[in-house]
Amino acid sequence: MPSMMPKRSPNERRALARMVTTLFNHWALDEDESLAMLGMTKASRHWLTRYRKGEPLSANRDMLDRAGHLLAIHKTLRLMFPHERDLAYRWIRTRNRAFDQLTPAEIIVEYGFPGLLMVRTYLDRTRTH
């Protein structure tokens, strides 16, 4: 069955790599956390360096989906805290009762893609209520 997701050009994937790695810097994530957020192993750390240097993000659907969710989380946080940029960036590392006092970053790292969806869903619901 063909994928319904449109193919991303190398330039689009390059822009995604730049946005996601910049976001990781704003969130003050270490290399292992950054790798986990993209679904990569420690053995793939050279790719993270390449993305930071301008290489296009992999055309792998899992990675593109993860990048989309990460950027959606960022956007929602910026909408929730429009005048508090520092709070929007700190939120990902702040302990949260909704996550049993774990940080959203810990949830994503520990649970992988399902954790990423948990955090995004939580923010979407919080924002609309």
C-alpha positions in Angstrom: 0.0 0.0 0.0 1.6 3.3 -1.0 2.3 5.9 1.7 -0.2 8.8 1.8 2.6 11.1 3.1 4.1 13.3 0.5 7.8 12.9 -0.2 9.9 15.6 1.3 12.6 17.2 -0.9 16.2 17.3 0.4 15.7 21.1 0.9 12.6 20.5 3.1 14.4 17.8 5.0 17.4 20.1 5.5 15.1 22.8 6.9 13.6 20.2 9.2 17.0 19.1 10.4 17.9 22.7 11.2 14.7 23.4 13.0 14.8 20.2 15.1 18.5 20.6 16.1 17.9 24.2 17.0 14.9 23.1 19.1 17.1 20.6 20.9 19.5 23.4 21.7 16.6 25.6 23.0 15.4 22.7 25.1 19.0 22.1 26.4 18.9 18.4 25.5 22.1 16.4 25.6 23.2 14.3 22.7 21.6 11.0 24.0 18.3 12.7 24.6 18.4 14.3 21.1 19.1 10.9 19.5 16.3 9.3 21.4 13.8 12.0 20.4 14.6 11.2 16.8 14.4 7.4 17.4 18.2 7.0 16.8 20.7 4.9 18.7 24.0 6.0 20.2 25.7 4.3 17.3 24.0 6.9 15.0 25.4 10.0 16.8 27.4 10.9 13.8 24.1 11.6 12.0 23.1 14.0 14.6 26.3 15.9 14.0 25.7 15.8 10.3 22.2 17.2 10.7 23.5 20.0 12.8 26.0 20.8 10.0 23.2 21.1 7.4 22.6 17.6 6.1 19.0 16.8 5.2 17.1 14.8 7.8 16.6 11.2 6.7 13.7 10.5 4.4 12.7 7.7 6.8 9.0 8.1 7.7 9.5 7.4 11.4 12.1 10.2 11.6 9.9 12.7 9.6 6.9 11.9 11.8 9.0 12.4 15.0 10.3 15.7 13.7 6.7 16.8 12.9 5.5 15.9 16.4 8.5 17.6 18.0 7.9 20.8 16.1 4.1 20.6 16.9 5.0 20.4 20.6 7.2 23.4 20.2 4.5 25.3 18.4 1.9 24.5 21.0 4.2 25.6 23.9 4.9 28.9 22.1 1.1 29.4 21.7 0.5 28.5 25.4 3.3 30.8 26.6 3.4 33.6 24.0 5.1 36.1 26.3 7.3 33.7 28.2 9.7 32.1 25.7 12.0 30.8 28.5 9.1 29.0 30.1 8.1 27.5 26.7 11.6 26.2 26.3 12.0 25.0 30.0 8.6 23.1 30.0 10.1 20.0 28.3 12.5 19.6 31.3 10.0 20.5 34.1 8.6 17.7 36.3 4.9 17.3 35.6 2.2 15.6 37.8 0.5 14.4 34.6 3.6 12.3 33.9 4.1 10.9 37.5 6.6 13.7 38.2 8.8 12.8 35.2 9.7 15.5 32.7 8.1 15.4 29.2 11.7 14.9 27.9 12.0 11.8 30.1 8.7 10.5 28.9 9.8 10.8 25.3 13.2 9.3 25.9 11.8 6.4 28.0 8.7 5.5 25.9 9.9 6.5 22.4 7.3 7.3 19.8 4.4 6.5 22.1 5.9 8.9 24.7 6.2 11.6 22.0 2.5 11.1 21.2 1.6 11.2 25.0 3.3 14.5 25.4 1.8 16.0 22.2 -1.7 14.8 23.2 -1.4 16.1 26.7 -0.4 19.6 25.3 -3.2 19.6 22.7 -5.8 18.7 25.4 -4.4 21.2 27.9 -4.4 24.0 25.3 -8.0 23.4 24.2 -9.4 23.3 27.8 
